[in-house]
Amino acid sequence: MSVRRGKDHLAKTVFEVAVSDRPGRITLRRRLSRSQFLRFFVQQPAATILLEACGSAHHWGRELQRLGHAVQLLPPHHVRRYRAGNKTDAADAKALLEAYRNEEILSVPVKSVDQQALTALHRLRSRLLATRTARINTLRGLLREFGHVVPKGGRLAVMRLQALIDDPETSIPGALRPSFREVCQEIRTLTERMTAIEAQLKSLADGIPAVAHLRSIPGIGLLIATALVAFVGDVRRFRSGRHFASYLGITPREFSSGELHHRGRITKHGDVYLRMLLIHGARSVLASATQRSKSDPLRQWAQGVAQRRGHNVATVALANRLARIAWAVWREERDFVEITQVA
């Protein structure tokens, strides 16, 4: 059976249920309120329940699993292709049943409470970082109007901003200084909150063996390791490192027909946040490739690609390789050095 959630002007409170006993046929439809939802499934025999992988789907998936049902979360962008006619809750519920018949559509694993705790911390930190960046850029733009250029980079920018505001000799109008100081204090507060969240992530990560294995890979630290565990879940659902990299959207987009094969830019499928973190990690590895103390086959390969294709191409190519290494390390439950010794 499939479940499609509708929404009113307050919150998602309406659930459209479609029950099917064979492909293409719906035997029962129900439109349930939030309070009726679990009571309905308590009375049903164990079945496969399909949900769209969207907001609160993991919560309802865990609740339904406790009742003995098998839950499959399907990506909405794949389900959309199977909707016939106008967009309604009933049509979407039918589309879920049709999409489930396609074996090439991989379901999203239901996240545990611990996984969602890590996910929530990453989302909070990401929002705080975006807010801090916006505040810094606002001050940089305003000070530029008075002839002051503030360097890029969060830490250096804040130090320079504070120095300019506190210096009575600068050309900043006195009427603006109190407001600018308040924004600087807000930036410092946001930084402190981000640091506190990172400490929480470290505390949670200490009890997860997969995080320790992932952190043994060059370029993968606390943020990337915990984000992979939180957002990906079970890495064994990917057949190979190539499939894992493809899931993250850092494999080339292919345009092929007949004997013509062309590979273009990366697909950018999957989670934008994970892809961004991996590319930043690859950038740090590439930056350290010139240091003799950190010379290894991975960095030498990345440096060679940078010389042939340019820095940005090498960064994305290295992120692809890091994703494949992460798949192997995570799947085998071994550190990066042990994996390379076996290879």
Contacts in CASP RR format, 6 or more apart in sequence:
PFRMAT RR
TARGET T0000
AUTHOR 0000-0000-0000
METHOD contacts of the structure
MODEL  1
MSVRRGKDHLAKTVFEVAVSDRPGRITLRRRLSRSQFLRFFVQQPAATIL
LEACGSAHHWGRELQRLGHAVQLLPPHHVRRYRAGNKTDAADAKALLEAY
RNEEILSVPVKSVDQQALTALHRLRSRLLATRTARINTLRGLLREFGHVV
PKGGRLAVMRLQALIDDPETSIPGALRPSFREVCQEIRTLTERMTAIEAQ
LKSLADGIPAVAHLRSIPGIGLLIATALVAFVGDVRRFRSGRHFASYLGI
TPREFSSGELHHRGRITKHGDVYLRMLLIHGARSVLASATQRSKSDPLRQ
WAQGVAQRRGHNVATVALANRLARIAWAVWREERDFVEITQVA
1 17 0 8 1.000
1 18 0 8 1.000
1 19 0 8 1.000
1 20 0 8 1.000
1 28 0 8 1.000
1 44 0 8 1.000
1 47 0 8 1.000
1 48 0 8 1.000
1 49 0 8 1.000
1 50 0 8 1.000
2 17 0 8 1.000
2 18 0 8 1.000
2 20 0 8 1.000
2 49 0 8 1.000
2 50 0 8 1.000
2 51 0 8 1.000
2 93 0 8 1.000
2 94 0 8 1.000
2 96 0 8 1.000
2 97 0 8 1.000
2 100 0 8 1.000
3 15 0 8 1.000
3 16 0 8 1.000
3 17 0 8 1.000
3 18 0 8 1.000
3 49 0 8 1.000
3 50 0 8 1.000
3 51 0 8 1.000
3 60 0 8 1.000
3 93 0 8 1.000
3 96 0 8 1.000
4 15 0 8 1.000
4 16 0 8 1.000
4 17 0 8 1.000
4 18 0 8 1.000
4 52 0 8 1.000
4 89 0 8 1.000
4 90 0 8 1.000
4 92 0 8 1.000
4 93 0 8 1.000
4 96 0 8 1.000
5 12 0 8 1.000
5 14 0 8 1.000
5 15 0 8 1.000
5 16 0 8 1.000
5 52 0 8 1.000
5 54 0 8 1.000
5 89 0 8 1.000
6 12 0 8 1.000
6 13 0 8 1.000
6 14 0 8 1.000
6 15 0 8 1.000
6 16 0 8 1.000
6 89 0 8 1.000
7 13 0 8 1.000
7 14 0 8 1.000
8 14 0 8 1.000
12 55 0 8 1.000
12 56 0 8 1.000
13 33 0 8 1.000
13 34 0 8 1.000
14 31 0 8 1.000
14 32 0 8 1.000
14 33 0 8 1.000
14 34 0 8 1.000
14 89 0 8 1.000
15 31 0 8 1.000
15 32 0 8 1.000
15 33 0 8 1.000
15 34 0 8 1.000
15 37 0 8 1.000
16 29 0 8 1.000
16 30 0 8 1.000
16 31 0 8 1.000
16 89 0 8 1.000
16 90 0 8 1.000
16 92 0 8 1.000
16 93 0 8 1.000
17 28 0 8 1.000
17 29 0 8 1.000
17 30 0 8 1.000
17 31 0 8 1.000
17 32 0 8 1.000
17 40 0 8 1.000
17 93 0 8 1.000
18 26 0 8 1.000
18 28 0 8 1.000
18 29 0 8 1.000
18 90 0 8 1.000
18 93 0 8 1.000
18 94 0 8 1.000
18 96 0 8 1.000
18 97 0 8 1.000
19 26 0 8 1.000
19 27 0 8 1.000
19 28 0 8 1.000
19 29 0 8 1.000
19 30 0 8 1.000
20 26 0 8 1.000
20 27 0 8 1.000
20 97 0 8 1.000
21 27 0 8 1.000
23 97 0 8 1.000
23 101 0 8 1.000
24 97 0 8 1.000
24 98 0 8 1.000
26 94 0 8 1.000
26 97 0 8 1.000
29 90 0 8 1.000
29 93 0 8 1.000
30 40 0 8 1.000
31 89 0 8 1.000
32 40 0 8 1.000
37 60 0 8 1.000
38 63 0 8 1.000
38 64 0 8 1.000
38 67 0 8 1.000
41 49 0 8 1.000
41 64 0 8 1.000
41 67 0 8 1.000
41 69 0 8 1.000
42 67 0 8 1.000
44 69 0 8 1.000
46 68 0 8 1.000
46 69 0 8 1.000
46 70 0 8 1.000
47 69 0 8 1.000
47 70 0 8 1.000
48 69 0 8 1.000
48 70 0 8 1.000
48 71 0 8 1.000
48 72 0 8 1.000
48 100 0 8 1.000
49 61 0 8 1.000
49 64 0 8 1.000
49 69 0 8 1.000
49 70 0 8 1.000
49 71 0 8 1.000
49 72 0 8 1.000
50 72 0 8 1.000
50 73 0 8 1.000
50 74 0 8 1.000
50 96 0 8 1.000
50 97 0 8 1.000
50 100 0 8 1.000
51 57 0 8 1.000
51 60 0 8 1.000
51 61 0 8 1.000
51 71 0 8 1.000
51 72 0 8 1.000
51 73 0 8 1.000
51 74 0 8 1.000
51 96 0 8 1.000
52 73 0 8 1.000
52 74 0 8 1.000
52 75 0 8 1.000
52 76 0 8 1.000
52 79 0 8 1.000
52 92 0 8 1.000
52 96 0 8 1.000
53 73 0 8 1.000
53 74 0 8 1.000
53 75 0 8 1.000
53 76 0 8 1.000
53 107 0 8 1.000
53 108 0 8 1.000
54 76 0 8 1.000
57 73 0 8 1.000
58 73 0 8 1.000
58 110 0 8 1.000
58 111 0 8 1.000
58 116 0 8 1.000
61 71 0 8 1.000
61 73 0 8 1.000
61 110 0 8 1.000
62 110 0 8 1.000
62 112 0 8 1.000
62 113 0 8 1.000
64 71 0 8 1.000
65 71 0 8 1.000
65 110 0 8 1.000
71 110 0 8 1.000
72 100 0 8 1.000
72 107 0 8 1.000
73 107 0 8 1.000
73 108 0 8 1.000
73 109 0 8 1.000
73 110 0 8 1.000
74 96 0 8 1.000
74 99 0 8 1.000
74 100 0 8 1.000
74 105 0 8 1.000
74 107 0 8 1.000
74 108 0 8 1.000
75 105 0 8 1.000
75 108 0 8 1.000
78 99 0 8 1.000
78 102 0 8 1.000
78 105 0 8 1.000
79 92 0 8 1.000
79 95 0 8 1.000
79 96 0 8 1.000
79 99 0 8 1.000
80 95 0 8 1.000
81 99 0 8 1.000
82 95 0 8 1.000
82 96 0 8 1.000
82 98 0 8 1.000
82 99 0 8 1.000
83 91 0 8 1.000
83 92 0 8 1.000
83 94 0 8 1.000
83 95 0 8 1.000
84 91 0 8 1.000
84 94 0 8 1.000
84 95 0 8 1.000
85 91 0 8 1.000
99 105 0 8 1.000
106 237 0 8 1.000
109 233 0 8 1.000
109 234 0 8 1.000
109 237 0 8 1.000
111 119 0 8 1.000
111 230 0 8 1.000
111 233 0 8 1.000
114 204 0 8 1.000
115 229 0 8 1.000
115 230 0 8 1.000
115 233 0 8 1.000
116 230 0 8 1.000
117 204 0 8 1.000
118 201 0 8 1.000
118 204 0 8 1.000
118 226 0 8 1.000
118 227 0 8 1.000
118 229 0 8 1.000
118 230 0 8 1.000
119 230 0 8 1.000
119 231 0 8 1.000
121 197 0 8 1.000
121 200 0 8 1.000
121 201 0 8 1.000
121 204 0 8 1.000
121 226 0 8 1.000
122 201 0 8 1.000
122 223 0 8 1.000
122 226 0 8 1.000
122 227 0 8 1.000
122 230 0 8 1.000
122 231 0 8 1.000
122 273 0 8 1.000
124 197 0 8 1.000
125 194 0 8 1.000
125 197 0 8 1.000
125 198 0 8 1.000
125 201 0 8 1.000
126 273 0 8 1.000
128 190 0 8 1.000
128 193 0 8 1.000
128 194 0 8 1.000
128 197 0 8 1.000
129 194 0 8 1.000
131 190 0 8 1.000
132 154 0 8 1.000
132 187 0 8 1.000
132 190 0 8 1.000
132 191 0 8 1.000
132 194 0 8 1.000
133 154 0 8 1.000
135 183 0 8 1.000
135 186 0 8 1.000
135 187 0 8 1.000
135 190 0 8 1.000
136 153 0 8 1.000
136 154 0 8 1.000
136 157 0 8 1.000
136 158 0 8 1.000
136 161 0 8 1.000
136 187 0 8 1.000
138 183 0 8 1.000
139 150 0 8 1.000
139 161 0 8 1.000
139 180 0 8 1.000
139 183 0 8 1.000
139 184 0 8 1.000
140 150 0 8 1.000
140 157 0 8 1.000
140 161 0 8 1.000
142 176 0 8 1.000
142 180 0 8 1.000
143 149 0 8 1.000
143 150 0 8 1.000
143 161 0 8 1.000
143 164 0 8 1.000
143 172 0 8 1.000
144 150 0 8 1.000
146 170 0 8 1.000
146 171 0 8 1.000
146 172 0 8 1.000
146 173 0 8 1.000
147 171 0 8 1.000
148 164 0 8 1.000
148 170 0 8 1.000
148 171 0 8 1.000
148 172 0 8 1.000
150 157 0 8 1.000
150 160 0 8 1.000
150 161 0 8 1.000
150 164 0 8 1.000
151 157 0 8 1.000
151 160 0 8 1.000
158 184 0 8 1.000
158 187 0 8 1.000
158 188 0 8 1.000
158 191 0 8 1.000
161 180 0 8 1.000
161 184 0 8 1.000
161 187 0 8 1.000
162 184 0 8 1.000
164 170 0 8 1.000
164 172 0 8 1.000
165 172 0 8 1.000
165 177 0 8 1.000
165 180 0 8 1.000
165 181 0 8 1.000
165 184 0 8 1.000
172 180 0 8 1.000
198 222 0 8 1.000
198 223 0 8 1.000
201 222 0 8 1.000
201 223 0 8 1.000
201 226 0 8 1.000
202 222 0 8 1.000
204 226 0 8 1.000
205 211 0 8 1.000
205 212 0 8 1.000
205 222 0 8 1.000
205 225 0 8 1.000
205 226 0 8 1.000
205 229 0 8 1.000
208 226 0 8 1.000
208 229 0 8 1.000
209 333 0 8 1.000
210 225 0 8 1.000
210 229 0 8 1.000
210 330 0 8 1.000
210 333 0 8 1.000
211 222 0 8 1.000
211 225 0 8 1.000
211 226 0 8 1.000
211 229 0 8 1.000
212 335 0 8 1.000
213 329 0 8 1.000
213 330 0 8 1.000
213 333 0 8 1.000
213 334 0 8 1.000
213 335 0 8 1.000
213 336 0 8 1.000
214 220 0 8 1.000
214 221 0 8 1.000
214 224 0 8 1.000
214 225 0 8 1.000
214 228 0 8 1.000
214 229 0 8 1.000
214 326 0 8 1.000
214 329 0 8 1.000
214 330 0 8 1.000
215 221 0 8 1.000
215 222 0 8 1.000
215 225 0 8 1.000
216 329 0 8 1.000
216 335 0 8 1.000
216 336 0 8 1.000
216 337 0 8 1.000
217 322 0 8 1.000
217 325 0 8 1.000
217 326 0 8 1.000
217 329 0 8 1.000
217 336 0 8 1.000
218 285 0 8 1.000
218 294 0 8 1.000
218 296 0 8 1.000
218 298 0 8 1.000
218 299 0 8 1.000
218 322 0 8 1.000
218 336 0 8 1.000
219 281 0 8 1.000
219 282 0 8 1.000
219 284 0 8 1.000
219 285 0 8 1.000
219 322 0 8 1.000
220 281 0 8 1.000
220 322 0 8 1.000
220 326 0 8 1.000
221 281 0 8 1.000
223 277 0 8 1.000
224 277 0 8 1.000
224 278 0 8 1.000
224 281 0 8 1.000
227 273 0 8 1.000
227 274 0 8 1.000
227 277 0 8 1.000
228 235 0 8 1.000
228 274 0 8 1.000
228 326 0 8 1.000
228 330 0 8 1.000
231 271 0 8 1.000
231 273 0 8 1.000
231 274 0 8 1.000
232 274 0 8 1.000
235 244 0 8 1.000
235 327 0 8 1.000
235 330 0 8 1.000
235 331 0 8 1.000
236 331 0 8 1.000
238 244 0 8 1.000
238 247 0 8 1.000
238 327 0 8 1.000
240 327 0 8 1.000
241 323 0 8 1.000
241 324 0 8 1.000
241 327 0 8 1.000
241 328 0 8 1.000
242 251 0 8 1.000
242 324 0 8 1.000
244 323 0 8 1.000
244 324 0 8 1.000
244 326 0 8 1.000
244 327 0 8 1.000
245 251 0 8 1.000
245 320 0 8 1.000
245 323 0 8 1.000
245 324 0 8 1.000
245 327 0 8 1.000
246 267 0 8 1.000
246 269 0 8 1.000
247 269 0 8 1.000
247 270 0 8 1.000
248 269 0 8 1.000
248 270 0 8 1.000
248 271 0 8 1.000
248 274 0 8 1.000
248 275 0 8 1.000
248 278 0 8 1.000
248 323 0 8 1.000
249 266 0 8 1.000
249 267 0 8 1.000
249 268 0 8 1.000
249 269 0 8 1.000
249 270 0 8 1.000
249 275 0 8 1.000
250 266 0 8 1.000
250 267 0 8 1.000
250 275 0 8 1.000
250 278 0 8 1.000
250 279 0 8 1.000
250 316 0 8 1.000
250 319 0 8 1.000
250 320 0 8 1.000
250 323 0 8 1.000
251 266 0 8 1.000
251 267 0 8 1.000
251 320 0 8 1.000
252 263 0 8 1.000
252 264 0 8 1.000
252 265 0 8 1.000
252 266 0 8 1.000
252 267 0 8 1.000
253 263 0 8 1.000
253 264 0 8 1.000
253 265 0 8 1.000
253 266 0 8 1.000
253 267 0 8 1.000
254 261 0 8 1.000
254 262 0 8 1.000
254 263 0 8 1.000
254 264 0 8 1.000
255 262 0 8 1.000
255 263 0 8 1.000
255 264 0 8 1.000
256 262 0 8 1.000
266 316 0 8 1.000
266 320 0 8 1.000
268 275 0 8 1.000
275 319 0 8 1.000
278 319 0 8 1.000
278 322 0 8 1.000
278 323 0 8 1.000
279 315 0 8 1.000
279 316 0 8 1.000
279 319 0 8 1.000
281 319 0 8 1.000
281 322 0 8 1.000
282 302 0 8 1.000
282 315 0 8 1.000
282 316 0 8 1.000
282 318 0 8 1.000
282 319 0 8 1.000
282 322 0 8 1.000
283 315 0 8 1.000
285 298 0 8 1.000
285 299 0 8 1.000
285 302 0 8 1.000
285 318 0 8 1.000
285 322 0 8 1.000
286 299 0 8 1.000
286 302 0 8 1.000
286 303 0 8 1.000
286 306 0 8 1.000
286 311 0 8 1.000
286 314 0 8 1.000
286 315 0 8 1.000
286 318 0 8 1.000
288 294 0 8 1.000
288 299 0 8 1.000
289 295 0 8 1.000
289 299 0 8 1.000
289 300 0 8 1.000
289 302 0 8 1.000
289 303 0 8 1.000
289 306 0 8 1.000
290 303 0 8 1.000
297 340 0 8 1.000
298 318 0 8 1.000
298 321 0 8 1.000
301 321 0 8 1.000
302 314 0 8 1.000
302 317 0 8 1.000
302 318 0 8 1.000
302 321 0 8 1.000
303 314 0 8 1.000
304 314 0 8 1.000
305 313 0 8 1.000
305 314 0 8 1.000
305 317 0 8 1.000
305 318 0 8 1.000
306 313 0 8 1.000
306 314 0 8 1.000
309 317 0 8 1.000
325 336 0 8 1.000
325 339 0 8 1.000
328 339 0 8 1.000
329 335 0 8 1.000
329 336 0 8 1.000
329 339 0 8 1.000
332 339 0 8 1.000
END
